[in-house]
Amino acid sequence: MPKEKSAAPHLELQIVEDVAHAKLPTRYGQFTIHGFRGLRPQDEAVALVRGRIREPLKSKKSLPLVRVHSQCLTGDVLSSLRCDCRAQLELAMKKIAEAPSGILLYLPQEGRGIGLMNKLRAYELQDEGMDTVEANQSLGFAADARDYNFPAQILKKLGATQIRLLSNNPEKVRQLEEAGVHVAERVPCQPRISKVSRAYLQTKKKKMGHLLKGV
């Protein structure tokens, strides 16, 4: 089944402010955390940066490894197994820490852009038999309402105009490219599949075009 397109991204150049930065030691290594703000109220994000991003390009493998991660309170913080968000976040941080340089962008796009309360409403519908796409659409939202123009502007602000992207989502690649960030390589970000999240991942593969193996 063809994947439903998300809302058209805002292609205008946005003003991005680097509000603050500080050292952030983690169990994966040392990062620098930056807080970014844009023009719209929803345009806030943090970036965890490791290594030298603006180094001259030597090869594709020397490009910064980037994960653009959408906030998931239930997964990232509460360890929900309904999705693979926390596992993806942990895998991304591990891979970025092992790379010569990289960036983890963490965006407040709960529920693929519909917000926390609507995400919980979608969970309620899923408990009644809908899949994740049907639930979002039943509430009047697109299957994926996320917009990647703001994160693209952050990447450019950091000097990451060419990247290796940790993602299974072709739409994310398309939007970043359209906003002026060249994705030289898409690197799969697929942790081990749990029995609980398998149906959710099957829906993302079949209805949203995510590139997943063994699902």
N, C-alpha and C positions, 0 to 999 in steps of 0.2 A: 504494500500500500504506500503511495507517495507520501513523503513527510510534509506535514503542514508547515508552511513558512512562517517564521516569526514576524513581528512587526518590523517595518523597514527601519534600519538603524539611522540615527541622527548623524549625518555625514559632515556637518559643519565642524570646523576646527574649534575645539573647546579650550577655554583657559583652565589650566590645571595648576593648582598651587601645592607645592611641597610644604606642608604645614610644620612638620617637625620630623626629626630622625634621631635614633638612638641605637646603641648596641643591644642586641638581643641574643644572649646565649641560649641554645636549645639542646635537647638530647641528640640532635642531628648535627650540631656544630654551631659556629658563630655566624650570626646574620646581622645585618643592619635593617631595622624596621623604619619605614617611612610612612607618614600619614598624608594622604592626598585628598584634596577637595576640589570639586568643579563648580560650575555655575548653578546647576540644579540642586534642590534639596537632597535628592537621592544620590548625588554624585560624591560619595565618600568611599575610600578604600584604603587598605594598608598594603604595602609591598615589603616583602622580606627579600633583601638583596644579599647575594653572596658573590665574592670575586669581583673582578674588574669588568664592567659591562661595556665600556667604551674602547676596549682594546682593538687594535687593527685586526681585520679579518685575515686569518691564516688558512682556515679550512672550515667546512661546514660544521665539523665536530667542535670547533672552537667558539661557535656562536652560543650565546647564553641560552640555557635550558629554562623554559618558562612554563609555569602552570598558572592558568587563570581559573581560580576556584571560587565557586559561588557558596556563600554562607549556608550552612545547614545546621541549625541548632540541634535538631533531633539526632542527626548523625555525628557531626563533628564534636559536639559537647556531651550529649546524652547517650552516645554509643548505640543508637538505633540500628537494627539490622534490616530495616525495611529498604534501605538504600546502601550504596557502597561509598558514600561521600567521605566518611572518616578514613576508610581504608585507602581511598584515592589520595586524600590529603597527606596521610602518613607516607605513602609510597612516593608522592611527589617531593616531599621534603627530603626524604632519603636520597632520591636520585639527584636532586639539585645540589645537595651537600657533597655528593660524589663527583659532580661535574666541575670543570674549570671555573664556570661562573653560571649564575642563574637568578631567577626572580620567581617568587611566589606572590601572585596578586590575589588578595582575599577581598571579595566583593559582597556587599549586603544585598544579595539577590535571592533571598529565601524562597524556596518553592519554585525555582526556575522563573523568578521575577514576580510572583503573585503575593508575596508577603507571608508572614508566619501564620496569622489567623486564617487566611484563605487556604494555606497549606494544610492546616489541621482540618478544615472543612473538607478538603480533598481526601485526606486520610479517612475521614468518616465515610465518604462515598466509596472509597476503595474497600473498606470493611464490608460494605454492602454488595460488593461484586464488581465494581468498575475497575479498570486499570488506571494507571497514572495519567495517561493522556485523556481518556474519557472523563475522568474526574475534573481535570482542569477545564476542559471544554464545557462540561455541564455547569460550571460556575461562571461561564462567560469569558474565559481567558483562552489565549492561544496555548497550544501544547507546550511551547517554550516562549516566554515573553521577555527573554533577556536581550539586552542591547550591549554590544561590545565596543562601541565607539569610545566611551570614557576610558575603559582599560587600555585601549589602543593609544590614546593620548598620553596616559601615564607611562606606557612603555617607551614612547618616543621621548618623553621628558627625561627618562632615565638613560636614553641613548640606545635603547634596544630596538632598532628599526629593522633588524634581521634576526630571526630567532629560530630555535628548535622548540616546538610546542608540545607539551605533554597533554594530550587530549585524545578522546575517542570520537569527538563531535565535529563532523565536517562543516556544520553551520558556523561554529566558532572560528574555524580556519577561514571560512569565506568572509565573515564580517571583519576580522582583523586585517585580512588582505585588503578589503575594500576601504578600510580606514587608514591604510598606508603602512601597515606593518607586514613585512615579507616573512611568511612562514616557509623557511627553507626545508624544514623536515617536520613531519608530524610523528611524534614518538608516542606509542600506545601507553595509556595509563590505566592498566587493568589489573587490579589486585585479585586475589583468590575469590572465587564466586561462592557465596554461602547459599544454602538451601532456601533461606528466607528471602533473599534478594533476587533469586534467579528469575522469577516471573517479572519483576520490575525491570530487570536488565533485558529480558526478552522483548518487552514492550518498547523500550528505548531503541533496541536494534530494529525491530520490525516497523514501528510507526514513526520513529524520529531519525532513522538512518545512522545511528551510532555504530561505529566500527568495532565490534566485539567478537572475540573468538571463543568458541566452546560454549556459547550460550544457546 
